[in-house]
Amino acid sequence: MSLKNVNTILTTAYALFVVYLGLSFMLGTEAFTPADGDRHGGSVPPGSPGRPGRRD
């Protein structure tokens, strides 16, 4: 692969990552942690009070 191809791939991946971060920020923290995230031992995300971290 030439350097130009690598640069294009990295630029595209970075752009997609920035878009994902922007969408996640606009949609709130639920975009980062799915609705069942607490089932996998994740903590309650900010902005979702009263949802306990269950350990099934």
Helices and strands as residue ranges (DSSP letters): H 3-27, G 29-31, G 37-40
